[in-house]
Amino acid sequence: MTAVRVAGVRDVPPGTLKHVEAGGKELVLANVGGKVYALEDRCAHMNAPLSMGTLEGTTITCPLHFSRFDVRTGKKISGPVMGSLPGAEKLPPESQKMTARMGEIMAPVKTHDQPVFPVKVEGENILVDL
């Protein structure tokens, strides 16, 4: 593994997420109380960018289907939540059918744990082992 600088410490304040790219990988950095973690940025359910999700404590939640992962380990906490689309009832009937069908297709897709990467902070630099 090679440690690569991916961001500065000031780029990821406590309680925030940041998308970075390094070594051909898309990563999300999560700062939990001053400790930075790195995970693959694409949700293991339907490939949504986790960096656009939310961070609560050590839990990152996917913005698309709300799968939840522990940023320390990458372990799945819970799988997707498939709900109805707000305002879907106002769509034309064919669009409503298509939306419902998309939900049926996506619901059984298995959600895997997220790959994690070791992080080191040296001075003002965040380094990730790739």
N, C-alpha and C positions, 0 to 999 in steps of 0.2 A: 504494500500500500504506500501511496505517496501523499504527504500532507500538502494541500493546496490552499492558498489564501482565497477565501470566497467573499469576505466582507470585512468591514471594520466593526468594532464593538459598538460604536455609536449608530451604526446602520440598523441595529436590531435591539431597540430598547426593551426592557422587561415587559412581558405580557404581549409581545407582538410576534408576528410572523413575517418572514421575508423570503421571496423567491430569488434563487441564485442559480447560475449554470456554471458548471466546471467539469472538465474531463469528459465532456459529452453527456453529462447527467444533469437532470433538472432536480434541484433540491429545494426543500423548504427548511429554513432555519426558524427555530422556535426558542424564544428566550423566556425561561421560567424562573422568575426570581433571581435573575442574573446568571443563570447557567444556560448555556446554549446547546441545543440538540439539533441534529440534522437528519432528515428523513427524505426518502424519495418524494418528490412533489406531486406525483400523479396517484390519485386514489386507486387502491387495489380493487375497487368495485367497478367503476365505469370511467376511470382515467381523468377525472376532474382535477383541477389544480387545488391541492390542499392549502396552498398559500392564500387562496381567496376565501378560505373557511374561517373558523373562529378558534381561538385558543382560550380555554378556561382551565386554569391550573395546569396540569400535565396532560390534558385531553385536547386533541385537535379534532375538529368536526368538519367533515367534507361539506362544501357549499351546495353540492348537487343533490345527494340523496341522504345526507346526514349520517353516514357511517362515522364511527368514532374510534380513535386510536390513541394509545399512550405514547407520547413523544419520546419517552425515555427508552422504550423497548421496541416500539413499532407494533406491538400486539393490538389486535382488533379488540375493542371493548364491546362494540355493538355493530351490527350490520346495517344495511340501508333501511331508511324509513320511507315507504312509498305512500305518499298522500295524494290528494287531489290537487290540481293546479288551481290557485286562486283565480277566479274569474272564468274558469273553463266552461261554466254553464252558459256564458255569453258567446262562446265560439259557435261557428256554424256546425251543424250536426256531423258532417264528415270530419271536421277537425276534432270534435269531441271524441269520435270513435278512434281516430288516430292517436290521440293523447292517451286514451284508455289502453289501447293496444301497446303503446310504448311502455306503459307501466307494467303490463303483463310480461313483456319481453325482458325488462330490466330486473324485475323483482327476484327471479331465481338465480341471477348471476352471483356466483360465490365471491365473497369478499375475503381476501387474504390479508395476512399481516403485512405491514409496510417495512421495506428494507430501511435500516438505520445505518448511519455512518459515524465513526468516532470523530469527536470535535476536540480541538485544543484551542485555547486562547493564549496568545503570546503577545504581550503588550496590548496594542490596540487592534491586533489582527485576529480574525477568526479563521482557523485552519481546519479543513476537513480531510480525513484520510479517505482517498478514493481507491 
